[in-house]
Amino acid sequence: MKKYLLIIFLTLSISILAQDDKPKDGWVNSGVVGLNANQISLSNWSQGGDNTFSWTIFGKFEAVYTKAPITLKNNLKLSFGKTKIGDADFITNDNEIYLENVLGYDVDWEVTPFFSNTFRSVLGPGYDYSSSPKIKTSAILDPGYLTQSFGLMYDKLAGFSTRLGFALQEVITSDFKHYADDPDTHDEVESFKFETGIESVTKAKYTFKENIQLESQLRLFTRFEEIDVVDVRWDNTVTAKISDLFNVNLNVLLIYEKQQSLKTQVKEALQFGISYTLF
């Protein structure tokens, strides 16, 4: 039942992003899809190594509605990719859906009161390939993270915004209950977790050298129950445009979430890509 409710929520949220029939002076929409890939092929190569091929498909969509004093910003990020080394099977190297809605109400202050809602999960099955055989660690909507936050936001500078607020977070699981389980309840394994705390989200977008752009987003979340433990998600992408269609991009994603892993998780990808602007 929880999964069906979550699917309905996602459908409603994504439908907001797809609105094209709104007045142009109210809605400003943008959407980019692309393919990143790299490949190495070896034949009679005495220096060692093996054939490799990696690909990632992605989509970034934004819809912003403005009608004073209200501003509604919607962002959706999708990415999925696989890697193949030699004769081995393809393994997943990227797997994410991230949806964010931020509603601001301008009251002529330096800061703006806001309400936000975010959802994050994976698009397909995730595996731990360090074991043999591989171990399944996640699936679509399992786990699924929902966070609602309200507080104050500063977004007066072009390409920069930061917000801080009281937050509610829900963790929904099905098969992989350890993401939501409370270790203090030894006689029960929970599939749902509700947390309260403080959330901070800071975004920056900077263009330099005309064809090079940096995008960075830092999210921090701390629970009132464990105020000294901070979840960190820091997503950074540098994109260098070669032409209107081709680009080279470097993505570095750093994640620390105690419930997922006691160690900091880092993903780094340097790829040649093709991107196409839909609207």
PyMOL commands that set and color helices and strands:
alter all, ss='L'
color gray80, all
select helices_A, chain A and resi 2-17+177-179
alter helices_A, ss='H'
color red, helices_A
select strands_A, chain A and resi 27-40+52-67+70-85+91-105+112-121+126-128+135-138+144-154+160-172+192-208+212-223+230-241+246-256+265-277
alter strands_A, ss='S'
color yellow, strands_A
deselect
rebuild
show_as cartoon
